[in-house]
Amino acid sequence: MFVRRGPSRDSLAALPGLDTARLRIAGLAPDHAEAVRALTDDPAITGAVDFLQAPFTLENAQDLIRSGHRGTDRFLGAWSRDGRGLVGVVGTHLRGERAIEVGYWIGGAARGQGYAAEAVGAVLALLSRRFPHRLIVAECRPGNVASWGLLHKLGFRETGEEGHRPGRRVLVREQA
C-alpha cells in the first residue's frame, strides 16, 4: 500500500519559510492571492517577466500560487516585517536533475531599498543548503541593469549561453 507523506526533500514545495533582518519569506498560499495580484499588476513587472500576463488578475495570481504546489516550481513571498506587506516574490524552479533556476520581482514602492538582495540572498543560501549538488542558475536580460548587477553581486557569472526566454542570458552562481 502506498502512503503519501507530503512533499519529498527534493521537492521545492517542501521549502521552509525563513526570516531575514527585514523580511519574512514563505511559500505563497491561496490567501495571498490578492496581495500577489496587487504587487504584480504593474507594467514594470509584467513587462519584464515573460510568463506574467498584463493586466495581472486575481485569477492569474491564484494560478501562479497553485503552480507552486507541484514541487517543481515554488513561489515565495517576501513580506516586510514592519507591516508594509508583500514587497516581492522569489520564484524557484527545478531544471532537470542538476539545476535550480531562481527569478524574482520587487514591487515599485520597495525597489531600490535592498529588498531584492535580502530576499534573493536568503533564498540562495537556503537552496545551497537544501540542494548542495545542484547548480543555481538565473536568466536575465543584460539590459536590465539593476537585476544584472544584483545577480553578479550575489555570486552569479554569465555562462555565455542564451537563455530559454528571448533576449536573456544564462548566469550560474559560483559556489561559495
Secondary structure as the mmCIF struct_conf table of DSSP 4:
data_model
#
loop_
_struct_conf.conf_type_id
_struct_conf.id
_struct_conf.beg_label_comp_id
_struct_conf.beg_label_asym_id
_struct_conf.beg_label_seq_id
_struct_conf.end_label_comp_id
_struct_conf.end_label_asym_id
_struct_conf.end_label_seq_id
BEND BEND1 GLY A 6 GLY A 6
TURN_TY1_P TURN_TY1_P1 ARG A 9 ASP A 10
BEND BEND2 SER A 11 SER A 11
HELX_RH_3T_P HELX_RH_3T_P1 LEU A 12 ALA A 14
HELX_LH_PP_P HELX_LH_PP_P1 LEU A 15 GLY A 17
STRN STRN1 LEU A 18 ASP A 19
BEND BEND3 ALA A 21 ARG A 22
STRN STRN2 LEU A 23 GLY A 27
HELX_RH_3T_P HELX_RH_3T_P2 PRO A 30 HIS A 32
HELX_RH_AL_P HELX_RH_AL_P1 ALA A 33 THR A 40
HELX_RH_AL_P HELX_RH_AL_P2 PRO A 43 THR A 46
TURN_TY1_P TURN_TY1_P2 GLY A 47 ALA A 48
BEND BEND4 VAL A 49 VAL A 49
TURN_TY1_P TURN_TY1_P3 ASP A 50 PHE A 51
BEND BEND5 LEU A 52 LEU A 52
BEND BEND6 ALA A 54 PRO A 55
HELX_RH_AL_P HELX_RH_AL_P3 LEU A 58 SER A 67
TURN_TY1_P TURN_TY1_P4 GLY A 68 HIS A 69
BEND BEND7 ARG A 70 THR A 72
STRN STRN3 ASP A 73 SER A 80
TURN_TY1_P TURN_TY1_P5 ARG A 81 ARG A 84
STRN STRN4 GLY A 85 ARG A 95
TURN_TY1_P TURN_TY1_P6 GLY A 96 ARG A 98
STRN STRN5 ALA A 99 ILE A 106
HELX_RH_3T_P HELX_RH_3T_P3 GLY A 108 ALA A 110
TURN_TY1_P TURN_TY1_P7 ARG A 111 GLY A 114
HELX_RH_AL_P HELX_RH_AL_P4 TYR A 115 ARG A 130
TURN_TY1_P TURN_TY1_P8 PRO A 132 HIS A 133
BEND BEND8 ARG A 134 ARG A 134
STRN STRN6 LEU A 135 CYS A 140
TURN_TY1_P TURN_TY1_P9 PRO A 142 GLY A 143
HELX_RH_AL_P HELX_RH_AL_P5 VAL A 145 LYS A 153
TURN_TY1_P TURN_TY1_P10 LEU A 154 GLY A 155
STRN STRN7 PHE A 156 GLU A 162
HELX_LH_PP_P HELX_LH_PP_P2 GLY A 163 GLY A 163
BEND BEND9 HIS A 164 ARG A 165
TURN_TY1_P TURN_TY1_P11 PRO A 166 GLY A 167
STRN STRN8 ARG A 169 ARG A 173
HELX_LH_PP_P HELX_LH_PP_P3 GLU A 174 GLN A 175
#
